Amino acid sequence: MSKTQILAARAGEITPEMERCAQREDLPVETIRDEVAAGRMVIPANKVHAAGALDPMCIGVAAKCKINANIGNSAVTSNIGEELEKLHTAVHYGADTVMDLSTGKNIDEIRKQIIGKSPVPIGTVPIYQMLEELGGNIEDMNAQHFLDMVEHQAKQGVDYMTIHCGVKLEHLHLSINRVTGIVSRGGSLIAKWMMAHNKQNPLYDAFDDLCDIMREYDVTWSLGDGLRPGSIADASDDAQFAELEVLGELTKRGKENGTQVMVEGPGHVPMHQIQMNMEKQAELCEGAPFYVLGPLVTDIAPGYDHITSAIGAAMAGWHGAAMLCYVTPKEHLGLPNEEDVKQGVIAYKISAHAADVARGRKGAQDRDDALSKARFEFDWNEQFRLSLDPETAQRYHDETLPQDTFKSAHFCSMCGPKYCSMKITEDIRKMAKEKQIVSLDSKQS
């Protein structure tokens, strides 16, 4: 059996996946290898998926800030065709990974189709499918049920899994007085099991056994934050940080067991607490890649939470988050459709790119500068081409000036030909140049 990426990196080896990541990141392959060996970077590449459609990528603070898109059916709505359309849309607009969060029927077939067609890593939350097979009764679970489900999904080719090992029985009381309680689905299910049986989290107890499965297929841990805050009122509280300390312990154990580990982070955090949260995770988890949901910086905008969360995501990426999990306009309201997926991905591509520019990553600003140059030169087609969403950029322009002649016009419909500041600037520069020539001519005479 071949080694996991982290074991190969520790042995000084450079795998084909590392070489591909170095190419995509424009980084020396030795940097990729060293970051993976240190546990500051992961390459989610299940051996089954890596042998198929997967185009390897990496997640870590030394690389570009990544984004994840969530898709998946529910017990209420959606089907395979719709989920494959969401997958295509997410990848087309730039999602670096996709999580299949299916909770309804036909989960196996949906996942098989998604993995078979996805060039990006696929993540899951195994407890969802396990619960479906238990008829929705979490109290009936035992550790073996969960181990079997993790192995089943690993054999399918799932690249990373969210597993809520860090929620412990002794921490549940810390969530009692929260405004929104336990908002993680997996976290709430594990909490209910512990309360019903008055026993420790069976996933925490089975951690080493789970590591054996993850190592066999090189599935990356995404240590779930089951006690993450679900409102800014609950942000940075004792429950959240008690779990984070456990996740720090499990990060070390996971690496010692030869598995790749990233850590999930909070979903609702006011702006002034984001930097502290990023730094605290880096300290407790030895710099393991931090994968955050948003965070949402305010709770007053249902229907626009892709915006409130993108604000927090940009700040989180700036301060060290390695991957940002998107939020769509439907967050808290319903199952996202294809258009919601697009809106979420675009919002988060903006956040991740802004974070890369703020972190001073080599070449991050090149596209901004190229688009700005095209804008000043009134090269409308180049502006469209360089946009994150060229179709929308051109459609907005063409709503009022659709004729081809306006693709070379030195104005748009907002300012018109007389009030365009960039056109006026062109005139000023031309006048200054002419005056300089006249001045030189007068001196010569």
N, C-alpha and C positions, 0 to 999 in steps of 0.2 A: 504494500500500500504506500502510495507516494505521500510525502510530507504535506502538512498544511503550509500556507504561505508564511506564517510566523516562524515555524520550525525551520523551514528552508532558509529564511532570512537570517535567523540566528546562526545557522551553519555556514553563513557567508555565500549562499547560493543565490543566483539570480534566475528566477523562473520566467517563462514566457509571459505570464500575467504581469510581472513587474516590468518587463521590457515594454509591454503595450502601455502600461500606465505612465511610464517615463516619457514615451512618445506623445501621449495625449496631454500630459501636463507640461511638456517642455522643461523637464527636470532631468538631471543626471540619474541614470538607473541606480547608481550607488546610493543616492539620496532616498529613493523609494525603498530600496532594500533596508537601509539603516532605520528609516522611520517605522517600517513594518516590524523589524526586529525589536525596536524599543516599545512597540505597542501604541505608538502615537498615530499610526495609520493602519487602516484595514483595507483589504482587497476582497470584497464579498464575491466569491466565485466558487460556489458549490461545484464539486468535481463533475457532477452529472450535467449541470447547466453549462459549465465551461467546455464540455465536449460537444455542445450544441450551438445555440444561437448567441450565446453571451459574448459581448465585447467588453473585456475587463476594464474596470475603473477603480479608483481608490478614493478613500475618504480619510481626511486628516488635515490638520491645520497647516501643514506645509504645502498642501495642494490647493487647487481652486475650491472655493466654497460650493458645496453641492446642494441639490434640492431633491426632495422625494415627493411623489404624488401618490395619494391613496385612491384605490379603486375597489371594486368588490360589490357583490350583491347583498341584499338584506332579506329578511324573512318576509318583507312587504313587497319589494319590487326588484326589477332588473333581471337580465338573462345573459347568456354567454355572448351573444352578438353585441349587446350594449357594452359589456365589459371589455371586449376586444376593441371596440371603437374608442372607449376611454383610454385603453392602453396606447393605441395608435396616436391619439391626440396628445397624451402626456409626453410620449417620446418625441413626437414631431416638434412640439414647442419647447423641448429642452429638459424634461425631467431626467435626472441622473439615475434614479432608482424608482421603483414602483412597488408599493405594498398592496397585496391582495388581502383585503379585510372582509372577505365574504363571510356572512353569518347565516345565510339561508340554506336552501336546498342545492343539491348538485355541485357542492363545493369542489369535489375532486376533479370533475370534468372541467370546470371553469379554470382551476389552477393549472391543469395539464395543458390546456390551450394557451393560457397566458405565458407559462414558462417556455413552451415550444416556440412561441412567436416573439419573445422579448429579447432584444439585444442588451437590455439593461438588467442589473440585478433585481431579483424579486424577493420581497420580504413578506412575512406572514406573522400572525399572532396565533400560535397553534391551539391555544385554549378555546378559541371560537369553534373550530371544527370538532374538537373533543367534546365540547358541551353539546353540540348538535347531536353527536352520536350517543350521548347520555340522555337524550330526550329533554335537555334543558335543565336538568337537576344537578347542579354543581356539587351538592352534598354527597352524591354517589361516586364522586371521583376518588381514585387513589393514585399514588405516585406512578404506578405502572401504566395506568391509562394514559397519563401525560407522556411518559417516556415512549410509549408505543406510537403516539401521535407525532411526536417530534421526529422519531425515526422514519415514520411513514412519509412525512413531508420532506425530510432530507433526501429520501430515495427518489422523490419526485423532482428534486433539483432546486428546492428553495435555497436562496443564497444567504439570507439572514433572517433571524427570528427574534421577535419581541417576546421575552419570557420574564414574568414578574416574580423574580426570585427574591427581591429585596424587601418586600412587604412582610414584616414580622409581627407575630401575635402581640408582642409587648408594645408595639407602636400604634395599634389601632385606636387606643383611647385618645391619641393626640389629634385625631380628626373629628372628634365628637362635636366640637363647637364651631366647626367650619361653616361658612355660609353655604357652600356647595358640596360639602362632604367629600366622598371619594368619587371622582369623575372618570377615572380610568376604568374601562369596562373590565379588563383583565384584573386590575387591582381590586375592584369591587367584588368580583367573583371569588378571588382568593380570600379576601377578607370575610366573605360570607361563609366559605368553607371552614376557615379557622374558628369563627364564632360558633358554627354548628357543632364542631368536633372538639373545640377547646384544645387544639393542638397547633404546633408550629407549622408554618408554611411548608407543605410537602415538596415544593419546588426548590426551596432553600435547602432542605434536608437532602434532596436528590441531586444537588448541584454537580457533584463529581461524576455521577452516572450520566447526567446530561452532557457534561464535557466529553465523555467518551464517544457519544453519538456525534456531537458537533465536530470533533476532531476527525472522525472516520470519513466524513463527507466534506470537511472544511466549510462548515456552516458558521457564519459569523454571529456571535452573540450581539443582540441589541438589548442590553439589560433594561427592562421596562421600568418606568417610573410610576408605579401603581398608586403612589400618594401625591402625584403632581397636583398643584393648585388648579382649580377650575374657575377661579375668579381672582381678580387682583386683590380682593379683600383677604384671600387665603395665601397669597404669594409669600414665599420665603419664611414659612412658619416651621414650627418644631417637627411636624409630621414629615414635611418635604425633606428637611435636612437630616432627620433620623434615617430615612430610607437611603438618602444619598451616601451616608457613611457606610451603610451595608453594601451599596453598590461599589464603593471604593474597595472594600474587602473582597467582593466577588470578582472585580476586575483583576486584582492580583492573582486570585486563585485560578481564574480562567486562563490567564497568560501562562501561569506555572504549568497548567495542564495542556499547553500547546495549542490553545484555541485563540482565535482573533476576537477582540472585544471592543464594542463601542457602547456608549451609555446614553440613555434617553433623558431629556430634560424637560423643564416645566412648560406649561402651555399658556398660563396667564401671569404676566409679571409687569408691573408698572415700569416706565422707562428708567427711573432713577435706581432701580434694583437690578437691571439686566447685567451690567458689567460685573457686579459682585457675584451674581449667580454663575456666570461663566468662569470667573477666577476660582470660585470655591470648588466647582466641579474639577477643574484642571488640577487643583491641589490634592483633592481627596482621591481622584481616580488616576493619578500619575500621568496626566496628559492624554488619556485615552480619548479618541474622537467623541465629541459631544454632539448629539443629534437631538435638536430641539423642535418642539411643535410651536411654531410661531416664534416667540410668544406674543399673545394678544396684550396690547398695552392699555386697553380700556374695554369695558363690557357693555357699552351703550349702543352698539351698532349692529344688531342682527341684520343679516342681508348684505353687510359690508365688512364682515370679519376677515375677508381676504386682504382688506386694506389695513385694518387695525392690527392685524397680525404681521403683515409685511413690514410695518414700521418697526415692530419689535424684532423681527427676523433680521433686518438689516443691521440693527444694533448688536444683536447676538453674534452674527457673523463677524462683524468688526472686532468684537471683543473675544473671539476665539472659538465659536461654534463651527464645527466642521461640516455639518449637514443640517439643512432647514427643512422641516416637514411642512408642506403647504397646508393652508386653510382655504377653503373655497367660500364663495358667497353663501352657500347653503349651510355652512357650519352651524350647528345647534338647531337647524330648522328642517333638514330633510336630506335624503340621499342625493349626492351630486349627480348631475347629468353631464353629458359631453361638454357642453358650453361652460358649465361650472368648473370642470377640470381645466379647460383652457384658461379661464380667468385666474384660477389659482396658480397654475404653472407660470403664467406671464408675470403675475405679481411677485412671485418668489424668484424668478430669474432676475428681476430688477433688484431685489434685496441681495441676492448672492453676488451679483456683479458689483453693486455698490460696496459690499463688504470687501470684495477683492481689491477694489480701488483704494478703499480706506486702509487696508492692510499693506498697501504698497507692493502688491504682487507684481512681479515682472510682466510687463505687457498688458496688464489689466485695463489700462486707460487707452490703449491704442485704438480700440473701436470707437470710443467716445470722441477721440480727437479726429478720427477719419470722418465720422458723421458730422461733427461740428464744421469741419472744412467743407464738406459737401453742402451743408446748410448755408454757409456764408457765400458759397459760389452758386447758389440756387440750382444745384444739381439734384433735382427732385428725385429722379430715378435712383441715384446712388443713396440718397437718404432712405428711400423705401427699402433698398437692398440691405442696408446696414441695420435696419430696425429689428428688434426682437420679434415683431409681428408685422412683416412687410404688407400683408394683405390689408390689415386694419389701417395702417398708416396711409396707404394709397387710397383706400376707400374714404377716409375722412377728408383727404385733400380733394378727391374727385367729387364729393357731394356738391360742391359749389362751382368748381372749375374743372370739369371732366375732359374738356377738349385737349388734344395733344399739344396744341400750341402753348398751353399753360404749363406744360412740363419743362419749358425753358424760360418761363416768365420770371422776372426778378421781383416777384411779390406773391403773396397768397391772398385768400379772401378775407383774412382778418384785418390787415392793414391797407390792402390795395396798393396801387402804384405810387401814391403820393406820400404815404405815411410809413413806409417800411424802413425801419431803422437801419437794417443792413444795406439796403439800397442807398440810403442817405450816406451811410459810412463809405460806401464805394465812391459816391460823388465827392465826399470830403477828401478822400485819398487822391482822387484824380485831380481835384483842385490844388491840393497841397503840392503834388508833383509838378503841375503846370507852373505854379507860383515859384517853385524852387528853380525851375528851368529859366523862367523869366528873370529871376533874381541873379542867377549866374550870368545870363546874357548881359544884364545891365552892368555888372561888375567888370565884365570883359570889355565892354565898350567904354 
